[in-house]
Structure formats: structure tokens, C-alpha cells
Amino acid sequence: MTRASPLATACDGAVQRFRRQPRFGKFVAVGCLNAVVSYTIFTVAHFMTHADRLSVVITWCVGIVFNFFSTGRMVFDSRDLSRAVPFVLSYGVSMGVNLALISVLLARGVGGMAAQAVCLPVIVVVSYVINSRLVFRRGPIFADEQRVPAASETKGRQ
């Protein structure tokens, strides 16, 4: 019998604790992971291109794809690719809410950094509600499509 290394044991314990978290807690944790990945992508893109705006575009394009898979799989237990378009659209809605709210705060004299700090928790909640109620909800998104079972629903059916 082989003993697991301390690192493997610690990782397994962390995974088990993560799985027991409420879904909103997972959403916030995966959001932090997504932020780190996105900033890393931006850093690499900026180093390679030396172009701020192009780096932002690259970050959004790659980041949304990564976020779709990480959020879908780790938070909502979904591997359903039909959820990709609604996921991208949800980003547009969240960004619109962010822009509207920050505009109001800036017009009232709140500085940009402070205004975005106020916006962030609102956007996290808006994004969670959209993803949990619309994008990754159980059942078909459109009336004529077949429902794809979640990964947890297919375990043990082999």
C-alpha cells in the first residue's frame, strides 16, 4: 500500500472542503481564481504586445473562455457547451450594470478607485444571480433543446 504524500493529502483535503462550500462561496472563490488567471493573461499579453488596449481585448477573449469552464464546472457542476453564449451575454449585462453604477458614483464626485470598490460587490451578486438563475440553471435554456444532465447526475450510471 502506497502512502500519499503530505502535499497530495493537503490538496485532497482542500478539494473536499471546497466541494462542501455553499454555491455562492464557490462562486466567489472561483471568481478569485479567474481574476488571478485574467491578470496573468493580461501581463503576458502586455509583455508580448506592449499595447494596453490589445492586451485588454486578449484578456477578455481568453478570460471569458477560461471563466466559462471554471465557473461552469467548479461552481455549477456543468459541462454543457450550450451555456456558452448565455454566459458571454451575461458578461455584457454585468458590464452594463457596472458602467451604469460607476457613472452615477463618478457623477456624485466619488473617485474612480473608490467607485469601482463600491461596484464590485454589487457586480458579484448580479453575476451570481444571472449565472445561477439563467445561464447554469437546471433544464434547457431554450424551449426546443434537450436538457443535458449535470456531471453529478451521471455518476454511477455506467
Residue pairs with C-beta under 8 A, 6 or more apart in sequence:
4 12
18 26
18 29
18 74
21 29
23 75
23 76
23 132
24 128
26 74
26 75
27 71
27 75
27 124
27 128
27 131
27 132
28 124
30 70
30 71
30 74
30 75
31 71
31 124
33 70
34 63
34 66
34 67
34 70
34 71
37 63
37 66
37 70
38 59
38 63
38 66
38 67
41 58
41 59
41 62
41 63
41 66
42 55
42 56
42 58
42 59
45 54
45 55
45 58
45 59
46 52
46 55
49 55
49 58
64 87
64 88
64 91
67 87
68 83
68 84
68 87
68 88
71 87
71 131
71 136
72 78
72 79
72 80
72 83
72 87
72 136
73 79
73 151
75 131
75 136
76 131
76 132
76 136
76 150
77 150
77 151
77 152
78 136
78 148
78 150
78 151
79 148
79 151
80 148
82 141
82 145
82 148
83 135
83 136
83 141
86 134
86 135
86 141
87 131
87 135
90 127
90 130
90 131
90 134
90 135
93 126
93 130
94 123
94 126
94 127
94 130
97 122
97 123
97 126
98 119
98 123
101 115
101 118
101 119
101 122
101 123
102 112
102 115
102 116
102 119
105 114
105 115
105 118
105 119
106 112
106 115
110 118
134 141
135 141
138 147
138 150
139 147
140 146
140 147
